[in-house]
Amino acid sequence: MDYYELLGVSRDASPEEIKRAYRALALKYHPDRNKEADAQERFAAINNAYAVLSDPEKRAHYDRFGSEPGAGGMPGAGGFGDIGIDPMDLFESLFGGSVFGGRRGNARPRGEDLQVDAEITLEQAREGSEIEVEVDRLAECDHCHGSGSEPGGQPPVTCDTCRGSGTVQYQQRTLLGNFVTQQVCPTCHGSGKIIKEPCTVCKGRGRRIRSDRIRVALPKGIDGGYRIRVAGQGNDGPGGPGDLYVHLTLKPHPALHRDAENLHFIARIGIAQAVLGGTLEVPTLDGPKTVEIKPGTQHGDTLRLRGQGMPRLQASGTGDLIVNFALEVPSGKNLSKEARAHLEAYAREVGEEVADHQPGFFERLGKAIRGE
């Protein structure tokens, strides 16, 4: 179903209108509030639509192609079902905590998500190869195994504030009624325990900084500006690790310029090549390719090499390489006398008026000495 129709907004709706529509529908179909058989499915679909339309980049891609970037399994850019995002995370990011209470139970907080930048080449984006990124992350302390307590020392005790659950609940009065908000316990920070004798290595934190090299798979046709989610490679936490988000930038190619699935090359040709025709070597991602310059080629003419572009992201087909001809006109000062004479003769033949070339003083003196 169309995402705009799903949220009940027009295609030119503002971000505020989209957010208001999402909030109303999310409250209506929240599984803890709506007991209809299809409520959970509708709730997930509504969250999926909002995740795309609330992101300017994903919305632009959806408006252009009719699907979100990465639909069909691209990590970190598509729908919730494919990339493992819980729709409740998006809901709670707007409403704060578990609004209706009880759904998340005594779930411990996950570790923090991490972000890292990575530059990729045009060739890597085309092939969908793997890259490695180096990440400094908080990993479980190997001395206390994440407990935060010194092995063999005094064991931790249950937190009195949350009674070991790691979370506390607060009641909120709103225009929509009374809601119960569940948040991380401020006393034990979600662990459910109070450490009496801290670990001598991690000082009771249960985590230590560790540098890891993470392999990231690139989908074919990926472009700069996309973000790939690598599940479970963020910081460790009581409820499991967070995720790693890899922000991609595309390294400029020395000869080719990318425009969506198409590549462009500027071919600079001279007057003689443009008039008489010839051949030209064009760089492609598969190696140099010789193309024909047709007689009479004009500045701004193009030549399309089918299938020599980029794979369409999460779709079939490949773009083209477009050769853009740019005519280079030599400076008159750099022309030899013979070349100038030929051009002047051509101008007279076709009836073009050109500036007369008047020899300077030293040129006339030289001719006089030579008896010309």
N, C-alpha and C positions, 0 to 999 in steps of 0.2 A: 504494500500500500504506500502511496505517496506520503512522505514525511510531513509535508505541510498540511495535507488533509487529516493525517493522524492527530496532529496537534490542534487542528481547527483554525489555522491562520492562513493568511494570504502569502503568496510567494515574495512579496515585498515587505513583509512584516518586519518591524524593528526588533533588535535583540530584547528589548524590554517586553514587547508584546509576546514574543516566543517564550520568554521566561515565565510570564504570568499564566500563559496557557498551559505550560508544562506543570507549574505548581498546582493548578486546579485539578488537572487530570491525574497527576501523581497521587494527590490526596484521595481522589475519588476511587482509584483502582489499587491503592496500596493493599497487598494481600492480608495485612493485619486488620484492615478496616472493611474490605469488600470480600465477602465470602462466596461470590459467584464463581462458577467453575472456571471461567476464562479470565478471571481477574489477574492472576499472576502472569499469564501470557500477555495481556494487554499492558500491564505495568512494565514488563520488560521491553515491549515494543515502543511504548511512550518514552522510556529512558533512552532507548537506542536512537530514536528520532531527535530527541533533545541533545544528545551527545554530539550529533552531527551538525544540527542547525545552530547550536550555540557556539560552535567553533568556526571563525571566519574562513579559515583555509578549507576545512572539510565542507562547509556550506557552499563555497564557491565551486569546489570539485563536484558536489552533488548537483548543483544547478546546471553545470556544464555537461556532466556525463550521466546523471540520473542514478548515481550510486556513490556511497562514501568512499574516500581513498582507502584502498586496501580491502574492499569487500571481497570475501572469498578466502580469507585466511591470512592476510598480511598481518604480522604481529604488530600490535600497538596502534593500528589506525582504523580498524573497521568496527563491526558490530560487536556487541557484548558476547554473543555466543561463540564467536570465532577466536577472540583474544583473551577470554577468561576474566573480563571485568564484571564484578558483581553490580547489578543495577542498584542495589541498596547503597553502594558507595556514592553514586551520583546523587541519589535522593537525600542522603544524610549530609552531603556537602552543602546543600541548600538549606535544609531544615535543622541541621545540627543534632548529632547523636541519633539514637534509635527513637524516632518520634513517638511511635506507638508502644515502645517497650516490649521486651520479651522475645522479639524475633532473634536477636543476636545472643540472647542468654548471657552466659558468663564468658563470652569469647574474649581472649586476651588481645591486646593491640598488636598489630603487625609492626614490623620494623619500618623505618622511614624509606620512602622512595628516593632514588638517586637520579641525577641527570648528568650526562656527559656529552660533549660535542665530538663529532667525528667527521673528517673530510674524506670524501670518496671521489674517485676518478670517473670519467665518463665511461671508460671501459668496464669498471667494476659495476656501475649502475646498469650497463647493458647486459652483462653476463649474469648478474645476480649472484655474485661470489660472496664468500665469507670474509669478514674483516675482524680484527681484534682490537678491543679497546681496553685501556688500563684504568682500573677503578680502585680508589681507596675507599673501602667500606668497613663498617663496624661488624665484625664477625664474632661468633661465640668464643669466649675466652677458653683456651684449651687447658688452663690450669684448674678452673672451677667448673668447667663445662656449662657455663652460662648461668650458674646459680647465684653468683655474686658472693658466695660465702666461702671462707677458707676451708679447704678439704680437711676433715678431721677436727675442725673447731666446733664452736657452739652453733647448732643448727638454727636456721631462720624460724621466726614465729609468724603466725597468721596475722594479717593486718586487721586491726580493730575497726578501722573506718569502713572497709568494704567487706569485711568478714571473709576475706580470701578470694572474692570473686574478681577483683581487679577493676571493677567498675562501680560507679555510684549512680543513683537515679535522682532526678530533680523533676518536680511537677511544674508545668508552665501553664498559665492562663493566656489564651489567645482568642481572637475573634472567632476562630473555628472550633473552640472548645478547649477542654483541658487535655494537655499532652504530657506524657512522661518522657523526659530526655535522659538518655543513658550516656555517661561520659567516663573517661578514664579516671580512676581513683587518684586524687591529688596527693595522697599520703604515700602510697607504695608505687605510684606511677604505672599501675597496671599489672604488677607482678603478683599481687595478692599476698605478699610476704614482706616482713620487716627483717632486714639483715642485722644480726647481732655482732658477728665477727667477719668483717669484709675480707674478700680475697686479697692477698698481698700483691698479686700481679695486676689485676684490673681495678683494684680499689673499690670493689663492691658493685661495679657497673655491669659485670657479666659479659662485657664486650670489649674487644680490642681492635684497633685499626689494623687492617690487613690490605695489602695491595694485591689485587687479582687481575689476571688477563682474561677477559670474557670474549668468547667468539659470538659474533652476531651475523645471522644470515640475512642477506639483502635480497628482496624479491626483484625479479627482472623488471627493468623499466623504472626503478625507484628514482626519485629526483631530489634535489636539495630542497630543504624546507620541511621534509617529512620527519616524523618522530616514530621510532621503533621501540616497542615495549618488550623487554626481556624479563619474563616472569621469574620471581624468586632470586634476583641478583642484586637486590638493594640491601639495606642494613638488616641484620638479624634482629628479631624482636621476640617477646614472649609468645605472641601468636603466630610466629613464622616470619620469614623474611619479607621485606618490601620488594618492589620491582625497580628495575633499571630502565630509564628512558634515554635512548640514544638519539640526539638531534643531529640530523645530517645536513652537511653543506656540500655543494658540488664544486670540485676544484676546476678552475677555468682550463679549457683545452687550448693548446697553442694554435690550433687552426680552425676548429669547429665550434659553432655556437648552437646551443640547444634551445628549442622552442617546443615544449610539450614533447610529443613523440617524434618530431622532425628535427633534423640537424641542418645547419646552414654553413656554407663555405663561400667566402668572397674570392672570386677569381679575377685577378687584375690582368687585363690584356691590353696590348698596344693597338695603335691605329691600323697597322698592316694586318694583324690577326683579325681584327674586327671586320675589315673590308674583305679580305681574301679568304678568311677561314683558316683552320689549322687544327692542332691537337693540343691538349693540356692535361697535365697530371694532377688529379684531384686526390687529396688524402681522405681515406675512409677508415672506419674502425676495423676493417678487414685488410687494410693495406692500400697502397696507391692504386688508383684506377685511371686509365687514360680515357678521356672524353673528347668528342669532336666539337670544335668551334665552327658553327655554320657561317658561311660568307654573309656579310651584312648584319652581323650581331650588333645590337644596340646596347648602350649603357643602360643597365637595369634589367636586361633580359635574364631569364632564369632557365635552368635545365634541371629536371627532376630525375634523380636516380632512385627508382622504386625499391623499397625494401632495404635501403641502406641507412635507415634511421634507427630509432630506439624502439624496443618492444613496448607495446601498450601495457601500462601497469594493470595487472590483474584482469587482463582482457586479451582477446586473440588479435593477431595482426602486428605489423611493424610499420613504423613511420618511414619517411623518405629522407634522402639527403638532397637538399636544394642548393644548386650552384648558382650564385648571384654574380653576374658579369659586371665588372666595373672597368670602364674605359680609362686608361691612363694616357694623357696627352703630354708629349714631351715639351719641354721649354724650348722656345725658338733660339735661345742663346746657345743651346747645346747641339743644335743641328749643324752638320757639315755643309759646306757650300753645295755639294752635289745633292744632298738630301733636300736642302732648301729649294734648289733649282727644280727638282722633280715635283715638289709640292706646289711651287708657283706655276709650273706648267700644267699641273692637274687643275689648279684653280682657274686658270685661263680657259681650259677646255670645258669646264662645267659652268663657267660664267660667274664664278665667285670673286668678289673684290677682296683683295688682301693688301696689307700695308706694304708700300714699296720699301725695299731694303736699300738704303743709301749708304755707300761705303764711307767710313770715317776718314779723317786726315791721314792717319798712319797707313791705312789700307790703300788709299789713293797714292801715297808716297811710295809704297812698296811696289805698286803696279808700274809707276813711272820709272823707278830704278830698273825694274825687270824688262822695261820696254813693252809692257802690255798696253 
